[in-house]
Amino acid sequence: MRTRDLNRYLGDLGWRRSPIPPESKAPSCISTPAAGETLESLASTAAGCTLCRLSEKRLTVVFGEGDPTAGVMFIGEGPGADEDRTGRPFVGQAGKLLDRMIFAMGFERDEVYIANVVKCRPPGNRDPKDDEVAACADYLDRQIDLIEPEVIVALGKPASRRLTGTNKPMGALRGRWSSYRGTPLMPVFHPAYLLRNPKAKREVWEDLKLVMRRLASTTDD
């Protein structure tokens, strides 16, 4: 696995031990994708979705993008205004920071997969409501099953709570391994939070190094 020295972005504080993750108790809607389903066919289905109120005012369904066989899958909470307009996840200021985080890990953006818990923009960029998350849960689960990532990185509180199945604060979730649908899961602070609280970048870098270490161990195996 490639590595790059990008202390200018996040700071380097050394490795931590990586415990074996327990399985998440988060709700899971289906066990496997439908026979013959692909990311493209699932995206086409999602494009016409009207399962929740978010479909009423959206411009675009922001399904996700990246390598369909990526080893790392980043999952945020939902699209913002820039994403709703372009149809691409994480393209605003928070997205630019996420790009730098990805680069710091030794990847290009197109070598990972980026998605959100909900595929349509919540009004005013508010957190998605529980029923909206539930309406989109099947799409996300099928994405994960089709991509089969080696590690999932949950970006921020809504995504972390959805995937861990807990209501714990981010301070209690970040930096600790769990598992979702059999895949190691690492919650980290959302890039938008880092824009408001730059000092937290060091904590995120510590968490991302745990992810890198996990990936390196799977490569060695």
KETOR-930376 format. One record per residue (C-alpha): x, y, z; residue in three letters. Coordinates in steps of 0.25 Angstrom, whole numbers, plus 2048, in hexadecimal, padded with zeros to 3 digits. Layout:
<nulums>
(nulum (X Y Z) "ALA") ...
</nulums>
This chain:
<nulums>
(nulum (800 800 800) "MET") (nulum (805 80E 7FC) "ARG") (nulum (808 818 807) "THR") (nulum (80B 827 806) "ARG") (nulum (810 831 811) "ASP") (nulum (805 83B 812) "LEU") (nulum (807 840 820) "ASN") (nulum (803 84E 81A) "ARG") (nulum (7F4 849 81A) "TYR") (nulum (7F2 841 826) "LEU") (nulum (7FF 83F 82E) "GLY") (nulum (806 832 831) "ASP") (nulum (804 82C 840) "LEU") (nulum (808 81E 83E) "GLY") (nulum (801 811 83D) "TRP") (nulum (7F7 80B 847) "ARG") (nulum (7F3 7FD 849) "ARG") (nulum (7E7 7F8 841) "SER") (nulum (7DE 7EF 849) "PRO") (nulum (7D5 7E4 842) "ILE") (nulum (7C8 7EB 83F) "PRO") (nulum (7BB 7E6 845) "PRO") (nulum (7AF 7E5 83C) "GLU") (nulum (7A6 7F1 83C) "SER") (nulum (797 7F0 840) "LYS") (nulum (793 7FA 836) "ALA") (nulum (786 7F6 82E) "PRO") (nulum (789 7EF 821) "SER") (nulum (77E 7EE 817) "CYS") (nulum (783 7E3 80D) "ILE") (nulum (78E 7D8 80D) "SER") (nulum (792 7D9 7FF) "THR") (nulum (78F 7E1 7F2) "PRO") (nulum (785 7DC 7E8) "ALA") (nulum (78A 7D2 7DE) "ALA") (nulum (791 7D9 7D3) "GLY") (nulum (791 7E6 7D9) "GLU") (nulum (79C 7F0 7D7) "THR") (nulum (79F 7FE 7DC) "LEU") (nulum (79B 804 7CF) "GLU") (nulum (78D 7FD 7D0) "SER") (nulum (78C 800 7DF) "LEU") (nulum (78F 80F 7DC) "ALA") (nulum (784 80F 7D1) "SER") (nulum (77A 80A 7DB) "THR") (nulum (77E 814 7E5) "ALA") (nulum (77D 81F 7DB) "ALA") (nulum (76E 81E 7DB) "GLY") (nulum (76C 81B 7EA) "CYS") (nulum (760 822 7F1) "THR") (nulum (761 81B 7FE) "LEU") (nulum (762 827 807) "CYS") (nulum (760 836 807) "ARG") (nulum (76E 839 803) "LEU") (nulum (76A 835 7F4) "SER") (nulum (760 841 7F4) "GLU") (nulum (76A 84C 7F3) "LYS") (nulum (777 845 7EE) "ARG") (nulum (77D 849 7E1) "LEU") (nulum (786 83C 7E0) "THR") (nulum (787 82F 7E7) "VAL") (nulum (795 82F 7EB) "VAL") (nulum (798 820 7EB) "PHE") (nulum (7A7 81F 7ED) "GLY") (nulum (7B3 81E 7E4) "GLU") (nulum (7C1 817 7E4) "GLY") (nulum (7C8 80A 7E2) "ASP") (nulum (7BD 7FF 7E2) "PRO") (nulum (7C7 7F5 7E8) "THR") (nulum (7CD 7FF 7F2) "ALA") (nulum (7D4 7FB 7FE) "GLY") (nulum (7CF 807 806) "VAL") (nulum (7C1 80C 806) "MET") (nulum (7BE 81A 80C) "PHE") (nulum (7B0 81C 810) "ILE") (nulum (7AB 82A 814) "GLY") (nulum (79D 82F 819) "GLU") (nulum (797 835 80C) "GLY") (nulum (799 83E 800) "PRO") (nulum (79A 84D 802) "GLY") (nulum (796 858 7F8) "ALA") (nulum (7A3 856 7EF) "ASP") (nulum (7A0 847 7EF) "GLU") (nulum (792 849 7EC) "ASP") (nulum (795 852 7E0) "ARG") (nulum (7A0 849 7DA) "THR") (nulum (79B 83B 7DE) "GLY") (nulum (7A9 838 7E4) "ARG") (nulum (7AC 835 7F3) "PRO") (nulum (7B5 83E 7FB) "PHE") (nulum (7B9 849 7F1) "VAL") (nulum (7B8 856 7FA) "GLY") (nulum (7C2 85B 804) "GLN") (nulum (7C0 84E 80C) "ALA") (nulum (7C2 846 800) "GLY") (nulum (7CF 84D 7FD) "LYS") (nulum (7D4 84A 80B) "LEU") (nulum (7D0 83B 809) "LEU") (nulum (7D8 83B 7FD) "ASP") (nulum (7E4 83F 804) "ARG") (nulum (7E1 834 80F) "MET") (nulum (7E0 82A 804) "ILE") (nulum (7ED 82E 7FE) "PHE") (nulum (7F4 82E 80C) "ALA") (nulum (7F0 81F 80D) "MET") (nulum (7F7 81D 800) "GLY") (nulum (7EB 81C 7F6) "PHE") (nulum (7E5 825 7EB) "GLU") (nulum (7D6 828 7EC) "ARG") (nulum (7D3 81E 7E1) "ASP") (nulum (7DA 813 7E8) "GLU") (nulum (7D0 813 7F4) "VAL") (nulum (7C0 813 7F4) "TYR") (nulum (7B9 81F 7FA) "ILE") (nulum (7AA 81E 7FE) "ALA") (nulum (7A0 824 808) "ASN") (nulum (796 81E 811) "VAL") (nulum (78B 825 80A) "VAL") (nulum (78B 828 7FB) "LYS") (nulum (783 835 7FA) "CYS") (nulum (786 842 801) "ARG") (nulum (77F 845 80E) "PRO") (nulum (77A 853 80E) "PRO") (nulum (783 85E 813) "GLY") (nulum (78E 853 815) "ASN") (nulum (788 84E 822) "ARG") (nulum (78B 840 827) "ASP") (nulum (782 836 820) "PRO") (nulum (776 831 829) "LYS") (nulum (775 823 82D) "ASP") (nulum (76A 81F 823) "ASP") (nulum (772 825 818) "GLU") (nulum (77E 81D 81C) "VAL") (nulum (775 810 81D) "ALA") (nulum (76F 813 80F) "ALA") (nulum (77D 814 809) "CYS") (nulum (783 808 811) "ALA") (nulum (781 7FD 807) "ASP") (nulum (788 805 7FC) "TYR") (nulum (794 807 805) "LEU") (nulum (795 7F9 80A) "ASP") (nulum (794 7F4 7FB) "ARG") (nulum (79F 7FE 7F7) "GLN") (nulum (7A8 7F8 802) "ILE") (nulum (7A5 7EA 7FE) "ASP") (nulum (7A8 7EC 7F0) "LEU") (nulum (7B5 7F4 7F3) "ILE") (nulum (7BA 7EA 7FD) "GLU") (nulum (7C4 7F4 803) "PRO") (nulum (7CF 7F0 80D) "GLU") (nulum (7CC 7FC 816) "VAL") (nulum (7C1 806 818) "ILE") (nulum (7C3 814 81D) "VAL") (nulum (7B7 81A 823) "ALA") (nulum (7B8 829 822) "LEU") (nulum (7B1 831 82D) "GLY") (nulum (7A6 82E 837) "LYS") (nulum (79A 82A 82E) "PRO") (nulum (7A2 820 826) "ALA") (nulum (7A9 81B 832) "SER") (nulum (79C 819 83A) "ARG") (nulum (795 812 82E) "ARG") (nulum (7A1 808 82C) "LEU") (nulum (7A4 805 83B) "THR") (nulum (795 805 83F) "GLY") (nulum (798 80E 84B) "THR") (nulum (795 81C 850) "ASN") (nulum (7A2 81E 856) "LYS") (nulum (7A9 82C 853) "PRO") (nulum (7B4 82C 849) "MET") (nulum (7BF 82E 854) "GLY") (nulum (7BB 820 859) "ALA") (nulum (7BA 81A 84B) "LEU") (nulum (7C6 81F 844) "ARG") (nulum (7D3 817 844) "GLY") (nulum (7CC 80A 848) "ARG") (nulum (7CA 7FF 83F) "TRP") (nulum (7BD 7F8 83D) "SER") (nulum (7B7 7F1 831) "SER") (nulum (7AB 7F2 827) "TYR") (nulum (7A6 7E7 81E) "ARG") (nulum (7B3 7E0 821) "GLY") (nulum (7BC 7EB 81E) "THR") (nulum (7C5 7F2 827) "PRO") (nulum (7C0 800 82A) "LEU") (nulum (7C7 80D 82F) "MET") (nulum (7BF 819 833) "PRO") (nulum (7C7 826 831) "VAL") (nulum (7C3 835 832) "PHE") (nulum (7BC 83B 826) "HIS") (nulum (7C4 844 81D) "PRO") (nulum (7BA 84F 81F) "ALA") (nulum (7BD 84E 82E) "TYR") (nulum (7CC 84F 82C) "LEU") (nulum (7CA 85C 824) "LEU") (nulum (7C3 862 830) "ARG") (nulum (7CD 85B 83A) "ASN") (nulum (7DB 85A 833) "PRO") (nulum (7E1 854 840) "LYS") (nulum (7D9 847 83E) "ALA") (nulum (7E1 844 832) "LYS") (nulum (7EC 83E 83A) "ARG") (nulum (7E1 834 840) "GLU") (nulum (7DC 831 832) "VAL") (nulum (7EA 82E 82D) "TRP") (nulum (7EC 824 839) "GLU") (nulum (7DF 81D 835) "ASP") (nulum (7E3 81D 826) "LEU") (nulum (7F0 817 82A) "LYS") (nulum (7E9 80B 831) "LEU") (nulum (7E1 809 823) "VAL") (nulum (7EE 809 81C) "MET") (nulum (7F4 7FF 825) "ARG") (nulum (7E8 7F6 824) "ARG") (nulum (7E9 7F7 815) "LEU") (nulum (7F8 7F4 815) "ALA") (nulum (7F5 7E7 81E) "SER") (nulum (7EB 7E2 814) "THR") (nulum (7F5 7E5 808) "THR") (nulum (800 7DD 810) "ASP") (nulum (7F6 7D1 812) "ASP") 
</nulums>
